[in-house]
Amino acid sequence: MSAIAPALPFPARNVRASDPATSHLAAAGSPGREQIASTVRTILAAHPEGLTDWELWQATGLPERLRGSVVKRRQDAHATDTGSTRMGPSGRPMTVWTLHR
């Protein structure tokens, strides 16, 4: 850990020892990849009708900065395209995803 990084009670993920203290603090306060993946799978399993990426991200309650991470974990879960779309907040159609059963 760098001389300016604080001593944390657990190792922060996604940071290098040479990163500044602010990076270590931000990483320590973020959920890990496994936690996001588990949350995404649980939400998708509870919605067999499927969700758009926007709806999935909203359902996680995670901050905007982690929206891309939610999409990546949806991809990792091998969610499949239902063949339907729903309008997103931008007014454009969004793909509806579901877990393969």
N, C-alpha and C positions, 0 to 999 in steps of 0.2 A: 504494500500500500504506500502511496506517496506520502511525503512528509506533511502535506497540507490536507490529505484526506482524513476524515474523522475515523476513529476506531468504532466499528459497528459491531453489534452483538452477533451478527451473522454475516457471511460474505455476500456482498451485493452482486447481483447477476448483471451481465452485459456491460461491465465496465472493466477497464484495464487499471492496473495498479498506478499507472502514470497519469490517469485522468484526474481532473481537479475535484476538489471536495464537493462542489455542487453536483457533479455527475454521479458521485457515489451516493449522495443524499437522494437524488432523483431515482436512481436505480433501486435503492433500498425501499422506497415508497411505492414501487410499482409491482403489480402481480407478475409472477413468472409465467413463462411460456406454458408450463404444464397446468397451472391454475387456469389460465385463459382457455386452453384446449379443453379442459374438463368442463368448464362453464359453457362453452360453445356446444359441446356434445350434449350436455344435459338440456340446454334450451332447445336445440334442434329435435331431440328425442321427444320433448314435451309438445312439439308442434308438428305433428305428422302432415298437416296441410302445407307446411313449408313456410319459409320466411325469406324476405329479401335481405341483402347484406345490411341495408339500413335498419330494418326491423330487428335483425339479429344483434347488431351493435347496440341499438337502443335497449334491447332486453337485457344485455349484460350490465348496463349501468356504468360501464367504463367511460373514462373521459375521451374526448375527441381525439386526443393524441394517440390513443391506442386503437382507433377504428381500423387501421390497416392491419394491425396484429389480429384482430377478430376475424377479418377476411382471410388472412393467412391460415389461421387455425381452422376455419371452415373448410378451406382447401385441404388441409392435412387430414381432416375427418372424412374426406372423400364424399362430401355431400354431393348429391346429384341434382342436375337441372330438372325441374318438374315439367318443363315445356311451357309453363305459363309465366306471365309477368304481372306485376302490379306497379302502379304509378308511385314513384318515389317523391321525396320532398321537392325535388327540382322540377317535377312535372314530367319527367321522362320515365319510360317503362324500365323496370328493374327485374332481373331474373329472380324467380322464386326457387329456393334451394331446399332440399330435404335429405335426411339420412337415408341411405339405401337400406331397405328392409329385406 
